[in-house]
Amino acid sequence: INVPQIGVNDEEAELIKWCVSNEDKISTGDMLCTLETAKAVFDVHSEASGFIVHLVDVGSDVKVNQIIALIG
């Protein structure tokens, strides 16, 4: 799971919360986390099914396109 670029000028976001626990089984379309940029708060949804492994803690600043979780 990569951090999407929502705004043209956004270079980073803050991980506000995980909506699924580490190592949970998830399905395509599940809401995974909430991110906040300088201008917006948005949810990230799963594009695949499997088990999720968090790579970033809540409250962390993350760069656009940074990998924040793996689905296996």
Secondary structure by P-SEA (a helix, b strand, c coil): cccccccccccccccccccccccccccccccccccccccccbbbbbccccbbbbcccccccccccccccccc
